[in-house]
Amino acid sequence: MPDFFTRLDSVVSQTGFLNLVWEQPVMWVVGVVFIYLGIKKNVEPLLLVPIGFTAVLVNLPLAPLVTDELGQVVDTIAGQRSDPGLLWYFYHYGFEKGEIVPSLIFLGLGAMTDFGPLLSNPKTLLLGAAAQLGVYVAMFGALLMGFTPREAASIGIIGVADGPTTIYTTVQLAPHLLGATALAAYSYMALVPIVQPPVIRALTTEKERGRVMKQTRKVTKAERSVFPVAVAMAVILLVPPAAPLIGLLMLGNLFRESGVVERLSDAAQNSLMNIVTIFLGLGVGATMDGTKFLQPRVLGIYLLGLVAFVVSTGGGVLFAKLFNIFLKEKINPVIGAAGVSAVPMAARVAHVVGQQANRRSYLLMHAMGPNVAGVIGTIIAAGLFIAMLK
């Protein structure tokens, strides 16, 4: 009988209820809020639903899903080794080893992206570059807050709301911040329709917002096919660490534009993208252990990301206004806000803001130029950070 009670006490002591710490219930709430936003408010449901649910799972004590430290197999009783857990494998092989998931996301993104607006109006490339200002604001802000240079570089990419590039950079330079930086980047991607319009209106007049832009020229198939090959070669020769992202982005775009591999293009855009999104949600959620996530320095990342995102939006708009001083044919400065890397959400927001000022103003295709230019610019920035700091 004493042996029975000893065993019963051992079983009871190993239940999750008796091993809770305060951070874990807080993360349950965070996870449920993400699920609510995804289902009820339709805010990035493909990401927030799996990330939110996984955040709940990893904060259930003693559940064999992920170790205390990602990538570390912990010692157990009698010197045995514990299995690192199911979700650890999603993180380890999807992100830590080879950065497969973010690279495959860019393959799908390339297959869905039309670079025609950028090719038809190349000067919009400069608007995408101007919107990278937030990257450096966030990076220097993080340094002032006491983050290391590697951590600061990872945080900086949040400023242009580029989730896959943020993940790729963080895994390379500061993997312990992956949950915070990825969540911040995708949160601001979802908040583009809320954050950007007030910034645009504050920096422009109604007349500027309503300016009608002429239709861009038609881009030939040859131009569309040569572009991904040329950009991949140029960027990789300039910044070799950017090769996985820019290479697969442009391969996906070549699938789209060549017109001879429709099955591959369709698979990259749909089935592959859906599978990779599941892996993304599980891998990012696996890093959201409340005991590490709810720290003042980590929470400061969100504030830095918001400030940087506002600066990126404003930088693109102000540069467009400055650009107009030298242009004979003026552009609508609203499209400068689309220079952030949130494709195509930022371009849609620019179009809506322009429409509110003038129903005859159709900015979507014009805004796609700086939008896709912003993606390329962010990849180059990430590659430079990795080359300098890794």
N, C-alpha and C positions, 0 to 999 in steps of 0.2 A: 504493500500500500504506500509506504513512503516513497518507493521508487516511482509509483504512478503519479503521485503529486509533484515529484521532482520533474518528471517529464512534462506534466501539464503546465507547470510553472515556466519551463523552458519554452514550450510552444507559445504560451501567452506573451512572454517577454519578447518574442520575435514577431509579434503582430505589428502592423504599421501604426495602429492607434497609439501604442506605447512608445513609438519612436519618432513622433512628429516634432518638428521644430517650427517656430512661428512663421518662418519664411515660406514654408511649403503651402499652408492654406492661402497665403497672399497670392502665390503663383497660381493656385487653383482659380482664384477670382480673375486673375489676369487672363488665364487660358479661356475661361468661360466668357469673358468680355470679348475676346478675339472671335470665338465661335459665334457669339451673338451678332457682332458686327458683320461677320461674313454671311450669316444666314438671314438675319432680319434686315440689315441695312445694305446688303449686297456690296460690301466694301472688300475688294480683292478676295472673294470667297475661296478661290483656288489655292490661296496661300494661307489666309488667316484661319480657315477651318482646320487643316492638318497641323499647322503650327500650334494653334490654341489647344487642340486635343492632346498633342504630344507634350506640350508644356504641363498639362495636368498629369499625364502619365509619369513623367520623370520626377515629379514631386510627390509621388506616393512612396513613402518610406519602405525600404528593403525590397521593393519590386526589382526583379532581375532584368532590368532594362538597360542600365548604363552604370558604369562605375562612378566612384566619387570624383575621380579625376579622369576626364576623357583621355583615352589612350593608355591608361595605367591599370594593370590588373592588380587588384588589391589582395593582400594576405588575409587568409581566414583562419579559423580554428585549426589547430594541429598542423599549421604550416602549409595547408593546401592552397591552391590557387583558385580564385573565383573566375567564372566566365565573365567577360566584360559586358555582356548583355546585348540584346538584339539591336537596340537603337544605337549603341556604340558602333556597330558594324556599318550602319547607314552613314554615320558621320565619318568614320575612319576611312572607309573605301570610297565614299562619295565625295569627300571634301579634303581630308588630310592627305590621302595618298593619290596624287595626280590631279586633284581638283576636277574630277570628272563631271560632277553635277553642274557647276557654273559654266564650264566650257560647253556642255551639251545644250544648256539653256541658250547660249549664244548661237549655236547651230540652228535651233528652232527660230530664234529671233531674226537671224539673217534671212531665213526662208520666208519670214512674214514681212520683211522690211522692203519698202520701195525707195531706192536711192535716187529715183528719177528727179524729184524736186531739188535735191542737192546738185545733181548734174546739170539741171537746166538753169540753175541760178547759183553758181559756185561761190559768190560773195557771201552767201548765208553761212558758209563754213566759218567765217569770222565771228558770226553771232554765237555759234556753238562754242567757239573758243572763249568768248567773253563770259559766257555763263559758267565757265569753270572757276570763276573767282571764288565761289563759295567753298571749293575744295581747299584752297589755301587759307581762307579765313578759319575754317574748322580746324585745319591742321595746326596753325599757329595758336589758336585758342586752346587746343588740347595741350600743346606744349606749356602754355602759361598755367594750365590747371595741374601740371605735374605729371602728365602722361609721358612715356618714353617716346623717342622719335618714331619707333616702329608702330606703337599704339596710335600716335597722333596721325600718321599717314593713313592707317586703316580707318580712323574716324573721319578723316578729311573727305574720303570718297562719298560719305553719306550726303555731303552738301549738294550733290547733283541728283539725289534720289535714284541711284543706279544699284539695284539689289545684287545682280550677279557679279558685277565688278567689285562691289563692296565685299562680298563673300570671298571672292578669289584673293583680293588683297589682304584681307584679314587672316585667312588661312595661311598665307605666305609669311606674314609679318607678326601677327598677334592673335593666334588661334584661340586664346582664352577669352577674347572679346567677341567671338563670332556671334553668339546669341544676341548680344546687345547691338552690335553694329548692323547685323542683318535685319533685325527687327526694326531698328530705327529707319534704315533705308527703305524697307518695304512699307513702313507706316507712312513715311512722307510721300512715297509713290501713291499711296491710297488717298492722301490728303491734298494732292495737287489741285483738285477743283475747289478746295476750301482755302488753301494758303495763297495760291497765286493771284486770283482776281483782285483782292484788295491791294496787293503790292503793285500790280499793273496799273490800277486806277489811280493810285497815289502818285505815280511817276509820269502819267500821260494826261493829256486833255482829251475831251470827248471827240474833238475834231481829229486828233491824231489816231485815236482808236478806231474811228470810222473811215480812215483812209482806204480807198479801194486800190488794190494792186492788180496790174495787168496779168493776164494768163502767161504762164511761162512757156518756153518753146518745147516742142516735142523731142524727147530723147530717143535716139535710135537704139535698136537692139544691140548693135555692135558696141556702142558706148556702155550700155548696161552690162554686157558680158565682160568687157575689158576692165571695167571699174573694180570689181572685187579682187581680181588677180593683181592689178596694179597697186591697190591700197594695201593688200596683205603683204606684198613684197616690200613696199616702201616703209610701212610701219614696223615690220619685223626687223628689217635691216637697221632701222633707226633705234628701236627699243626691243631687243630680243625677248625680254621677259614677258612682253605682251603677246607673244606668239599663240599660246593656247586660245586666248579670247578672240583676238582679231582674226586668227586663222580660221576658226570654226564659224565665226560670224560671216566672214566673206565666202566660205565654202557654202554655207546655207543660202546666201544670196545668189551665188552662182547656180545652185540647184534651181532657184526661182527663175532667174533671168535667162538661163540657157534654153529653156523650153523643150528640152529633150529628156529630162529625168523627172517627169511629173510625179511618178510614184515616190521617188526619194524626197521631193519637195513636200508632197502631201504628208509623208510619214514624219518628216522633221517638224512640220507645222502642227500636226495633230497627235498621232499616237505616241511618238517619242517625247514630244513636249509634255503631254499629260503624264507619262510615266516619270519623267525627270522632275516634274512639279511635285509629285508625291514624295520622291526621294528628298527634294529640297525641304518640304515641310517637316519630314521626319528628322532629317539631319540638323536643321536649325533648331527645331524644338528640343532635340536631345541636349543642346547646350544650355537650356534654360533652367538649370538647377537653382532654386531660390536662394540657397545659401551663398551662392556666388553671384547671382544675378542682382539681388537687391542690395547693392553697395552704393554709397554716395557717389563715388567716382564713375561707376557704371551708369547711374541715373543721369549724371552730368552729360553723358554722351548724347542723350536725347535733346537736351537744351542746345548743345553745340550744333547738332544736326539741323534743328529748326532754324537757328540763326543763319547757318550757312546756306540752307535752302532758300531763305528769304534773300540773302545776298546774291546768290546765283541768279535768281529770278530778276532782281533789280539790276544786276550787272548786265544781263542780256538786253534788257529794255533800254537802259541808259546808253549802252554802246550802240544800239540801233539808232537812237536819237543823234548821237555824235556822228555816226556813219552818214546820216542824212545830210549833214552839213556839206559833205563832199560829193554827194550823189546828185546827178541831174534829175533822175527819176527816183523820187522818194519811196521808201519802203514804209510799211506800217510798223511802228516800233513794238507793237504788241507781240510780233513773231519772235522778238528777241528773248521773250520769256520762255519760249519753247526750246531754248538752247540747253536746258537741263536734260538729263538722260532718260527721263520717264517717258518711254515711247509706248503708245502714241498719245498718252493722257495729256501731256503738256501741249501738244499741237492742238488737240481738241479744245482744251481750255482757251487757248489763244483765239481759236476760231469763234467760240461762243462769246468771248468778251468783245471781239470785233463786231459780231452780229448784233450785240446789244446796243452798240453805238450807231450802227448803220446796217440795215438789213441787206443792202446790196454788196456788202463786203464779205467775200468768201476767202478766208485765210487758211483753211486746213492744209491744202497742198503747199502753200508758201511756208507755213509753219513747220511742215515736215522736213524741210531742208535743214534748218538749224537743229531740229530735234534729233535727226540721225547723225548730224555732225557732232552733236554733244556726246553721243554714244562713242564715237571714234575718239573724240578728245579725252573722254574719261578713261578709256582703255590706255591711251598713251600716257596719261598722268599716272595711272596705276603702275604701268610698266616702268616708268622712271623712278617711282618710289621704291619699287622692288629692287631695281638695279642698284640704287644708291644705298639701301638700308639692309638688304638681306645678307 
